[in-house]
């Protein structure tokens, strides 16, 4: 895919509204990718991931319902 910048008329052209189902599907795909990236980061940086888990546990222990 070439890196083509949108022209003035492309940016000003009205974009077709995406349906709610399309938006949900796109959001679900984004969240899957985000979760996969987090898992990869946790695998390659186990010490940092463990420290983050400990901080989250401490936050949950001190949170008042």
mmCIF file of the N, C-alpha and C atoms, coordinates in Angstrom:
data_MODEL
# 
_entry.id   MODEL 
# 
loop_
_atom_site.group_PDB 
_atom_site.id 
_atom_site.type_symbol 
_atom_site.label_atom_id 
_atom_site.label_alt_id 
_atom_site.label_comp_id 
_atom_site.label_asym_id 
_atom_site.label_entity_id 
_atom_site.label_seq_id 
_atom_site.pdbx_PDB_ins_code 
_atom_site.Cartn_x 
_atom_site.Cartn_y 
_atom_site.Cartn_z 
_atom_site.occupancy 
_atom_site.B_iso_or_equiv 
_atom_site.pdbx_formal_charge 
_atom_site.auth_seq_id 
_atom_site.auth_comp_id 
_atom_site.auth_asym_id 
_atom_site.auth_atom_id 
_atom_site.pdbx_PDB_model_num 
ATOM 1   N N  . UNK A 1 1  ? 0.831   -1.169  0.000  1.00 0.00 ? 1  UNK A N  1 
ATOM 2   C CA . UNK A 1 1  ? 0.000   0.000   0.000  1.00 0.00 ? 1  UNK A CA 1 
ATOM 3   C C  . UNK A 1 1  ? 0.879   1.237   0.000  1.00 0.00 ? 1  UNK A C  1 
ATOM 4   N N  . UNK A 1 2  ? 0.747   2.094   -0.983 1.00 0.00 ? 2  UNK A N  1 
ATOM 5   C CA . UNK A 1 2  ? 1.575   3.294   -1.003 1.00 0.00 ? 2  UNK A CA 1 
ATOM 6   C C  . UNK A 1 2  ? 1.102   4.292   0.037  1.00 0.00 ? 2  UNK A C  1 
ATOM 7   N N  . UNK A 1 3  ? 2.051   5.069   0.540  1.00 0.00 ? 3  UNK A N  1 
ATOM 8   C CA . UNK A 1 3  ? 1.703   6.121   1.496  1.00 0.00 ? 3  UNK A CA 1 
ATOM 9   C C  . UNK A 1 3  ? 1.231   7.333   0.711  1.00 0.00 ? 3  UNK A C  1 
ATOM 10  N N  . UNK A 1 4  ? -0.070  7.471   0.589  1.00 0.00 ? 4  UNK A N  1 
ATOM 11  C CA . UNK A 1 4  ? -0.645  8.576   -0.163 1.00 0.00 ? 4  UNK A CA 1 
ATOM 12  C C  . UNK A 1 4  ? -1.391  9.465   0.819  1.00 0.00 ? 4  UNK A C  1 
ATOM 13  N N  . UNK A 1 5  ? -1.031  10.740  0.800  1.00 0.00 ? 5  UNK A N  1 
ATOM 14  C CA . UNK A 1 5  ? -1.705  11.697  1.661  1.00 0.00 ? 5  UNK A CA 1 
ATOM 15  C C  . UNK A 1 5  ? -3.035  12.096  1.034  1.00 0.00 ? 5  UNK A C  1 
ATOM 16  N N  . UNK A 1 6  ? -4.084  12.232  1.849  1.00 0.00 ? 6  UNK A N  1 
ATOM 17  C CA . UNK A 1 6  ? -5.370  12.654  1.285  1.00 0.00 ? 6  UNK A CA 1 
ATOM 18  C C  . UNK A 1 6  ? -5.281  14.091  0.777  1.00 0.00 ? 6  UNK A C  1 
ATOM 19  N N  . UNK A 1 7  ? -5.923  14.339  -0.343 1.00 0.00 ? 7  UNK A N  1 
ATOM 20  C CA . UNK A 1 7  ? -5.937  15.687  -0.897 1.00 0.00 ? 7  UNK A CA 1 
ATOM 21  C C  . UNK A 1 7  ? -7.008  16.496  -0.192 1.00 0.00 ? 7  UNK A C  1 
ATOM 22  N N  . UNK A 1 8  ? -7.044  17.781  -0.495 1.00 0.00 ? 8  UNK A N  1 
ATOM 23  C CA . UNK A 1 8  ? -8.021  18.676  0.132  1.00 0.00 ? 8  UNK A CA 1 
ATOM 24  C C  . UNK A 1 8  ? -9.449  18.196  -0.131 1.00 0.00 ? 8  UNK A C  1 
ATOM 25  N N  . UNK A 1 9  ? -9.734  17.832  -1.395 1.00 0.00 ? 9  UNK A N  1 
ATOM 26  C CA . UNK A 1 9  ? -11.105 17.425  -1.698 1.00 0.00 ? 9  UNK A CA 1 
ATOM 27  C C  . UNK A 1 9  ? -11.461 16.088  -1.058 1.00 0.00 ? 9  UNK A C  1 
ATOM 28  N N  . UNK A 1 10 ? -10.454 15.203  -0.821 1.00 0.00 ? 10 UNK A N  1 
ATOM 29  C CA . UNK A 1 10 ? -10.726 13.940  -0.138 1.00 0.00 ? 10 UNK A CA 1 
ATOM 30  C C  . UNK A 1 10 ? -11.101 14.175  1.317  1.00 0.00 ? 10 UNK A C  1 
ATOM 31  N N  . UNK A 1 11 ? -10.416 15.127  1.950  1.00 0.00 ? 11 UNK A N  1 
ATOM 32  C CA . UNK A 1 11 ? -10.701 15.384  3.367  1.00 0.00 ? 11 UNK A CA 1 
ATOM 33  C C  . UNK A 1 11 ? -12.046 16.069  3.546  1.00 0.00 ? 11 UNK A C  1 
ATOM 34  N N  . UNK A 1 12 ? -12.419 16.903  2.575  1.00 0.00 ? 12 UNK A N  1 
ATOM 35  C CA . UNK A 1 12 ? -13.673 17.642  2.688  1.00 0.00 ? 12 UNK A CA 1 
ATOM 36  C C  . UNK A 1 12 ? -14.877 16.817  2.262  1.00 0.00 ? 12 UNK A C  1 
ATOM 37  N N  . UNK A 1 13 ? -14.655 15.740  1.552  1.00 0.00 ? 13 UNK A N  1 
ATOM 38  C CA . UNK A 1 13 ? -15.767 14.915  1.069  1.00 0.00 ? 13 UNK A CA 1 
ATOM 39  C C  . UNK A 1 13 ? -16.462 14.266  2.262  1.00 0.00 ? 13 UNK A C  1 
ATOM 40  N N  . UNK A 1 14 ? -17.788 14.232  2.266  1.00 0.00 ? 14 UNK A N  1 
ATOM 41  C CA . UNK A 1 14 ? -18.496 13.592  3.377  1.00 0.00 ? 14 UNK A CA 1 
ATOM 42  C C  . UNK A 1 14 ? -18.219 12.095  3.402  1.00 0.00 ? 14 UNK A C  1 
ATOM 43  N N  . UNK A 1 15 ? -17.897 11.587  4.568  1.00 0.00 ? 15 UNK A N  1 
ATOM 44  C CA . UNK A 1 15 ? -17.621 10.161  4.729  1.00 0.00 ? 15 UNK A CA 1 
ATOM 45  C C  . UNK A 1 15 ? -18.938 9.426   4.971  1.00 0.00 ? 15 UNK A C  1 
ATOM 46  N N  . UNK A 1 16 ? -19.112 8.271   4.355  1.00 0.00 ? 16 UNK A N  1 
ATOM 47  C CA . UNK A 1 16 ? -20.347 7.514   4.610  1.00 0.00 ? 16 UNK A CA 1 
ATOM 48  C C  . UNK A 1 16 ? -20.373 7.049   6.066  1.00 0.00 ? 16 UNK A C  1 
ATOM 49  N N  . UNK A 1 17 ? -21.524 7.133   6.673  1.00 0.00 ? 17 UNK A N  1 
ATOM 50  C CA . UNK A 1 17 ? -21.670 6.719   8.065  1.00 0.00 ? 17 UNK A CA 1 
ATOM 51  C C  . UNK A 1 17 ? -21.561 5.205   8.147  1.00 0.00 ? 17 UNK A C  1 
ATOM 52  N N  . UNK A 1 18 ? -20.727 4.729   9.073  1.00 0.00 ? 18 UNK A N  1 
ATOM 53  C CA . UNK A 1 18 ? -20.636 3.285   9.240  1.00 0.00 ? 18 UNK A CA 1 
ATOM 54  C C  . UNK A 1 18 ? -21.751 2.831   10.164 1.00 0.00 ? 18 UNK A C  1 
ATOM 55  N N  . UNK A 1 19 ? -22.208 1.633   9.955  1.00 0.00 ? 19 UNK A N  1 
ATOM 56  C CA . UNK A 1 19 ? -23.303 1.128   10.774 1.00 0.00 ? 19 UNK A CA 1 
ATOM 57  C C  . UNK A 1 19 ? -22.778 0.787   12.164 1.00 0.00 ? 19 UNK A C  1 
ATOM 58  N N  . UNK A 1 20 ? -23.675 0.631   13.091 1.00 0.00 ? 20 UNK A N  1 
ATOM 59  C CA . UNK A 1 20 ? -23.290 0.284   14.461 1.00 0.00 ? 20 UNK A CA 1 
ATOM 60  C C  . UNK A 1 20 ? -22.596 -1.077  14.490 1.00 0.00 ? 20 UNK A C  1 
ATOM 61  N N  . UNK A 1 21 ? -23.049 -1.993  13.657 1.00 0.00 ? 21 UNK A N  1 
ATOM 62  C CA . UNK A 1 21 ? -22.437 -3.327  13.612 1.00 0.00 ? 21 UNK A CA 1 
ATOM 63  C C  . UNK A 1 21 ? -21.000 -3.237  13.100 1.00 0.00 ? 21 UNK A C  1 
ATOM 64  N N  . UNK A 1 22 ? -20.762 -2.398  12.090 1.00 0.00 ? 22 UNK A N  1 
ATOM 65  C CA . UNK A 1 22 ? -19.407 -2.224  11.578 1.00 0.00 ? 22 UNK A CA 1 
ATOM 66  C C  . UNK A 1 22 ? -18.503 -1.601  12.642 1.00 0.00 ? 22 UNK A C  1 
ATOM 67  N N  . UNK A 1 23 ? -19.031 -0.616  13.347 1.00 0.00 ? 23 UNK A N  1 
ATOM 68  C CA . UNK A 1 23 ? -18.248 0.045   14.385 1.00 0.00 ? 23 UNK A CA 1 
ATOM 69  C C  . UNK A 1 23 ? -17.904 -0.939  15.501 1.00 0.00 ? 23 UNK A C  1 
ATOM 70  N N  . UNK A 1 24 ? -18.884 -1.755  15.905 1.00 0.00 ? 24 UNK A N  1 
ATOM 71  C CA . UNK A 1 24 ? -18.629 -2.754  16.953 1.00 0.00 ? 24 UNK A CA 1 
ATOM 72  C C  . UNK A 1 24 ? -17.602 -3.786  16.501 1.00 0.00 ? 24 UNK A C  1 
ATOM 73  N N  . UNK A 1 25 ? -17.693 -4.218  15.235 1.00 0.00 ? 25 UNK A N  1 
ATOM 74  C CA . UNK A 1 25 ? -16.734 -5.192  14.717 1.00 0.00 ? 25 UNK A CA 1 
ATOM 75  C C  . UNK A 1 25 ? -15.326 -4.592  14.693 1.00 0.00 ? 25 UNK A C  1 
ATOM 76  N N  . UNK A 1 26 ? -15.219 -3.334  14.275 1.00 0.00 ? 26 UNK A N  1 
ATOM 77  C CA . UNK A 1 26 ? -13.921 -2.677  14.236 1.00 0.00 ? 26 UNK A CA 1 
ATOM 78  C C  . UNK A 1 26 ? -13.367 -2.503  15.644 1.00 0.00 ? 26 UNK A C  1 
ATOM 79  N N  . UNK A 1 27 ? -14.234 -2.154  16.583 1.00 0.00 ? 27 UNK A N  1 
ATOM 80  C CA . UNK A 1 27 ? -13.812 -1.983  17.979 1.00 0.00 ? 27 UNK A CA 1 
ATOM 81  C C  . UNK A 1 27 ? -13.376 -3.323  18.579 1.00 0.00 ? 27 UNK A C  1 
ATOM 82  N N  . UNK A 1 28 ? -14.118 -4.382  18.282 1.00 0.00 ? 28 UNK A N  1 
ATOM 83  C CA . UNK A 1 28 ? -13.765 -5.710  18.793 1.00 0.00 ? 28 UNK A CA 1 
ATOM 84  C C  . UNK A 1 28 ? -12.404 -6.145  18.264 1.00 0.00 ? 28 UNK A C  1 
ATOM 85  N N  . UNK A 1 29 ? -12.150 -5.869  16.980 1.00 0.00 ? 29 UNK A N  1 
ATOM 86  C CA . UNK A 1 29 ? -10.845 -6.221  16.404 1.00 0.00 ? 29 UNK A CA 1 
ATOM 87  C C  . UNK A 1 29 ? -9.735  -5.420  17.079 1.00 0.00 ? 29 UNK A C  1 
ATOM 88  N N  . UNK A 1 30 ? -9.979  -4.144  17.313 1.00 0.00 ? 30 UNK A N  1 
ATOM 89  C CA . UNK A 1 30 ? -8.984  -3.306  17.990 1.00 0.00 ? 30 UNK A CA 1 
ATOM 90  C C  . UNK A 1 30 ? -8.689  -3.840  19.387 1.00 0.00 ? 30 UNK A C  1 
ATOM 91  N N  . UNK A 1 31 ? -9.733  -4.208  20.132 1.00 0.00 ? 31 UNK A N  1 
ATOM 92  C CA . UNK A 1 31 ? -9.530  -4.705  21.493 1.00 0.00 ? 31 UNK A CA 1 
ATOM 93  C C  . UNK A 1 31 ? -8.792  -6.047  21.489 1.00 0.00 ? 31 UNK A C  1 
ATOM 94  N N  . UNK A 1 32 ? -9.072  -6.894  20.495 1.00 0.00 ? 32 UNK A N  1 
ATOM 95  C CA . UNK A 1 32 ? -8.322  -8.155  20.381 1.00 0.00 ? 32 UNK A CA 1 
ATOM 96  C C  . UNK A 1 32 ? -6.845  -7.875  20.129 1.00 0.00 ? 32 UNK A C  1 
ATOM 97  N N  . UNK A 1 33 ? -6.555  -6.944  19.226 1.00 0.00 ? 33 UNK A N  1 
ATOM 98  C CA . UNK A 1 33 ? -5.162  -6.596  18.928 1.00 0.00 ? 33 UNK A CA 1 
ATOM 99  C C  . UNK A 1 33 ? -4.479  -5.995  20.148 1.00 0.00 ? 33 UNK A C  1 
ATOM 100 N N  . UNK A 1 34 ? -5.194  -5.153  20.881 1.00 0.00 ? 34 UNK A N  1 
ATOM 101 C CA . UNK A 1 34 ? -4.632  -4.532  22.071 1.00 0.00 ? 34 UNK A CA 1 
ATOM 102 C C  . UNK A 1 34 ? -4.304  -5.580  23.133 1.00 0.00 ? 34 UNK A C  1 
ATOM 103 N N  . UNK A 1 35 ? -5.208  -6.523  23.333 1.00 0.00 ? 35 UNK A N  1 
ATOM 104 C CA . UNK A 1 35 ? -4.973  -7.591  24.303 1.00 0.00 ? 35 UNK A CA 1 
ATOM 105 C C  . UNK A 1 35 ? -3.785  -8.456  23.893 1.00 0.00 ? 35 UNK A C  1 
ATOM 106 N N  . UNK A 1 36 ? -3.686  -8.747  22.598 1.00 0.00 ? 36 UNK A N  1 
ATOM 107 C CA . UNK A 1 36 ? -2.558  -9.537  22.097 1.00 0.00 ? 36 UNK A CA 1 
ATOM 108 C C  . UNK A 1 36 ? -1.239  -8.800  22.323 1.00 0.00 ? 36 UNK A C  1 
ATOM 109 N N  . UNK A 1 37 ? -1.237  -7.493  22.103 1.00 0.00 ? 37 UNK A N  1 
ATOM 110 C CA . UNK A 1 37 ? -0.021  -6.703  22.311 1.00 0.00 ? 37 UNK A CA 1 
ATOM 111 C C  . UNK A 1 37 ? 0.367   -6.687  23.787 1.00 0.00 ? 37 UNK A C  1 
ATOM 112 N N  . UNK A 1 38 ? -0.617  -6.580  24.664 1.00 0.00 ? 38 UNK A N  1 
ATOM 113 C CA . UNK A 1 38 ? -0.320  -6.603  26.107 1.00 0.00 ? 38 UNK A CA 1 
ATOM 114 C C  . UNK A 1 38 ? 0.269   -7.949  26.527 1.00 0.00 ? 38 UNK A C  1 
ATOM 115 N N  . UNK A 1 39 ? -0.299  -9.037  26.010 1.00 0.00 ? 39 UNK A N  1 
ATOM 116 C CA . UNK A 1 39 ? 0.219   -10.363 26.342 1.00 0.00 ? 39 UNK A CA 1 
ATOM 117 C C  . UNK A 1 39 ? 1.650   -10.533 25.848 1.00 0.00 ? 39 UNK A C  1 
ATOM 118 N N  . UNK A 1 40 ? 1.920   -10.039 24.644 1.00 0.00 ? 40 UNK A N  1 
ATOM 119 C CA . UNK A 1 40 ? 3.280   -10.119 24.104 1.00 0.00 ? 40 UNK A CA 1 
ATOM 120 C C  . UNK A 1 40 ? 4.248   -9.319  24.974 1.00 0.00 ? 40 UNK A C  1 
ATOM 121 N N  . UNK A 1 41 ? 3.842   -8.119  25.361 1.00 0.00 ? 41 UNK A N  1 
ATOM 122 C CA . UNK A 1 41 ? 4.699   -7.286  26.208 1.00 0.00 ? 41 UNK A CA 1 
ATOM 123 C C  . UNK A 1 41 ? 4.964   -7.976  27.545 1.00 0.00 ? 41 UNK A C  1 
ATOM 124 N N  . UNK A 1 42 ? 3.947   -8.613  28.108 1.00 0.00 ? 42 UNK A N  1 
ATOM 125 C CA . UNK A 1 42 ? 4.129   -9.315  29.381 1.00 0.00 ? 42 UNK A CA 1 
ATOM 126 C C  . UNK A 1 42 ? 5.093   -10.490 29.231 1.00 0.00 ? 42 UNK A C  1 
ATOM 127 N N  . UNK A 1 43 ? 5.060   -11.149 28.069 1.00 0.00 ? 43 UNK A N  1 
ATOM 128 C CA . UNK A 1 43 ? 5.973   -12.280 27.858 1.00 0.00 ? 43 UNK A CA 1 
ATOM 129 C C  . UNK A 1 43 ? 7.413   -11.830 27.705 1.00 0.00 ? 43 UNK A C  1 
ATOM 130 N N  . UNK A 1 44 ? 7.623   -10.706 27.030 1.00 0.00 ? 44 UNK A N  1 
ATOM 131 C CA . UNK A 1 44 ? 8.997   -10.283 26.775 1.00 0.00 ? 44 UNK A CA 1 
ATOM 132 C C  . UNK A 1 44 ? 9.572   -9.444  27.912 1.00 0.00 ? 44 UNK A C  1 
ATOM 133 N N  . UNK A 1 45 ? 8.722   -8.965  28.824 1.00 0.00 ? 45 UNK A N  1 
ATOM 134 C CA . UNK A 1 45 ? 9.200   -8.182  29.969 1.00 0.00 ? 45 UNK A CA 1 
ATOM 135 C C  . UNK A 1 45 ? 8.564   -8.724  31.245 1.00 0.00 ? 45 UNK A C  1 
ATOM 136 N N  . UNK A 1 46 ? 8.945   -9.934  31.664 1.00 0.00 ? 46 UNK A N  1 
ATOM 137 C CA . UNK A 1 46 ? 8.259   -10.552 32.799 1.00 0.00 ? 46 UNK A CA 1 
ATOM 138 C C  . UNK A 1 46 ? 8.422   -9.775  34.109 1.00 0.00 ? 46 UNK A C  1 
ATOM 139 N N  . UNK A 1 47 ? 9.567   -9.158  34.331 1.00 0.00 ? 47 UNK A N  1 
ATOM 140 C CA . UNK A 1 47 ? 9.763   -8.426  35.587 1.00 0.00 ? 47 UNK A CA 1 
ATOM 141 C C  . UNK A 1 47 ? 8.843   -7.211  35.655 1.00 0.00 ? 47 UNK A C  1 
ATOM 142 N N  . UNK A 1 48 ? 8.761   -6.488  34.555 1.00 0.00 ? 48 UNK A N  1 
ATOM 143 C CA . UNK A 1 48 ? 7.887   -5.314  34.516 1.00 0.00 ? 48 UNK A CA 1 
ATOM 144 C C  . UNK A 1 48 ? 6.425   -5.731  34.654 1.00 0.00 ? 48 UNK A C  1 
ATOM 145 N N  . UNK A 1 49 ? 6.048   -6.844  34.023 1.00 0.00 ? 49 UNK A N  1 
ATOM 146 C CA . UNK A 1 49 ? 4.673   -7.328  34.098 1.00 0.00 ? 49 UNK A CA 1 
ATOM 147 C C  . UNK A 1 49 ? 4.333   -7.724  35.534 1.00 0.00 ? 49 UNK A C  1 
ATOM 148 N N  . UNK A 1 50 ? 5.270   -8.376  36.214 1.00 0.00 ? 50 UNK A N  1 
ATOM 149 C CA . UNK A 1 50 ? 5.026   -8.782  37.611 1.00 0.00 ? 50 UNK A CA 1 
ATOM 150 C C  . UNK A 1 50 ? 4.870   -7.550  38.496 1.00 0.00 ? 50 UNK A C  1 
ATOM 151 N N  . UNK A 1 51 ? 5.711   -6.554  38.291 1.00 0.00 ? 51 UNK A N  1 
ATOM 152 C CA . UNK A 1 51 ? 5.609   -5.319  39.075 1.00 0.00 ? 51 UNK A CA 1 
ATOM 153 C C  . UNK A 1 51 ? 4.263   -4.631  38.823 1.00 0.00 ? 51 UNK A C  1 
ATOM 154 N N  . UNK A 1 52 ? 3.816   -4.625  37.588 1.00 0.00 ? 52 UNK A N  1 
ATOM 155 C CA . UNK A 1 52 ? 2.524   -4.014  37.261 1.00 0.00 ? 52 UNK A CA 1 
ATOM 156 C C  . UNK A 1 52 ? 1.382   -4.768  37.935 1.00 0.00 ? 52 UNK A C  1 
ATOM 157 N N  . UNK A 1 53 ? 1.467   -6.119  37.957 1.00 0.00 ? 53 UNK A N  1 
ATOM 158 C CA . UNK A 1 53 ? 0.431   -6.908  38.649 1.00 0.00 ? 53 UNK A CA 1 
ATOM 159 C C  . UNK A 1 53 ? 0.413   -6.590  40.142 1.00 0.00 ? 53 UNK A C  1 
ATOM 160 N N  . UNK A 1 54 ? 1.598   -6.465  40.733 1.00 0.00 ? 54 UNK A N  1 
ATOM 161 C CA . UNK A 1 54 ? 1.677   -6.141  42.165 1.00 0.00 ? 54 UNK A CA 1 
ATOM 162 C C  . UNK A 1 54 ? 1.072   -4.763  42.450 1.00 0.00 ? 54 UNK A C  1 
ATOM 163 N N  . UNK A 1 55 ? 1.373   -3.789  41.599 1.00 0.00 ? 55 UNK A N  1 
ATOM 164 C CA . UNK A 1 55 ? 0.790   -2.451  41.798 1.00 0.00 ? 55 UNK A CA 1 
ATOM 165 C C  . UNK A 1 55 ? -0.726  -2.495  41.671 1.00 0.00 ? 55 UNK A C  1 
ATOM 166 N N  . UNK A 1 56 ? -1.234  -3.250  40.696 1.00 0.00 ? 56 UNK A N  1 
ATOM 167 C CA . UNK A 1 56 ? -2.686  -3.355  40.531 1.00 0.00 ? 56 UNK A CA 1 
ATOM 168 C C  . UNK A 1 56 ? -3.323  -4.020  41.750 1.00 0.00 ? 56 UNK A C  1 
ATOM 169 N N  . UNK A 1 57 ? -2.696  -5.071  42.269 1.00 0.00 ? 57 UNK A N  1 
ATOM 170 C CA . UNK A 1 57 ? -3.225  -5.731  43.465 1.00 0.00 ? 57 UNK A CA 1 
ATOM 171 C C  . UNK A 1 57 ? -3.251  -4.775  44.653 1.00 0.00 ? 57 UNK A C  1 
ATOM 172 N N  . UNK A 1 58 ? -2.200  -3.971  44.796 1.00 0.00 ? 58 UNK A N  1 
ATOM 173 C CA . UNK A 1 58 ? -2.163  -3.007  45.895 1.00 0.00 ? 58 UNK A CA 1 
ATOM 174 C C  . UNK A 1 58 ? -3.265  -1.962  45.732 1.00 0.00 ? 58 UNK A C  1 
ATOM 175 N N  . UNK A 1 59 ? -3.481  -1.496  44.504 1.00 0.00 ? 59 UNK A N  1 
ATOM 176 C CA . UNK A 1 59 ? -4.563  -0.537  44.272 1.00 0.00 ? 59 UNK A CA 1 
ATOM 177 C C  . UNK A 1 59 ? -5.902  -1.153  44.639 1.00 0.00 ? 59 UNK A C  1 
ATOM 178 N N  . UNK A 1 60 ? -6.118  -2.412  44.287 1.00 0.00 ? 60 UNK A N  1 
ATOM 179 C CA . UNK A 1 60 ? -7.402  -3.041  44.578 1.00 0.00 ? 60 UNK A CA 1 
ATOM 180 C C  . UNK A 1 60 ? -7.571  -3.266  46.079 1.00 0.00 ? 60 UNK A C  1 
ATOM 181 N N  . UNK A 1 61 ? -6.478  -3.557  46.790 1.00 0.00 ? 61 UNK A N  1 
ATOM 182 C CA . UNK A 1 61 ? -6.569  -3.744  48.233 1.00 0.00 ? 61 UNK A CA 1 
ATOM 183 C C  . UNK A 1 61 ? -6.914  -2.468  48.968 1.00 0.00 ? 61 UNK A C  1 
ATOM 184 N N  . UNK A 1 62 ? -6.429  -1.343  48.461 1.00 0.00 ? 62 UNK A N  1 
ATOM 185 C CA . UNK A 1 62 ? -6.650  -0.082  49.164 1.00 0.00 ? 62 UNK A CA 1 
ATOM 186 C C  . UNK A 1 62 ? -7.871  0.667   48.656 1.00 0.00 ? 62 UNK A C  1 
ATOM 187 N N  . UNK A 1 63 ? -8.545  0.144   47.632 1.00 0.00 ? 63 UNK A N  1 
ATOM 188 C CA . UNK A 1 63 ? -9.726  0.814   47.091 1.00 0.00 ? 63 UNK A CA 1 
ATOM 189 C C  . UNK A 1 63 ? -10.903 0.587   48.027 1.00 0.00 ? 63 UNK A C  1 
ATOM 190 N N  . UNK A 1 64 ? -11.625 1.663   48.307 1.00 0.00 ? 64 UNK A N  1 
ATOM 191 C CA . UNK A 1 64 ? -12.799 1.549   49.183 1.00 0.00 ? 64 UNK A CA 1 
ATOM 192 C C  . UNK A 1 64 ? -14.060 1.497   48.349 1.00 0.00 ? 64 UNK A C  1 
ATOM 193 N N  . UNK A 1 65 ? -14.870 0.487   48.594 1.00 0.00 ? 65 UNK A N  1 
ATOM 194 C CA . UNK A 1 65 ? -16.128 0.339   47.865 1.00 0.00 ? 65 UNK A CA 1 
ATOM 195 C C  . UNK A 1 65 ? -17.091 1.256   48.493 1.00 0.00 ? 65 UNK A C  1 
# 
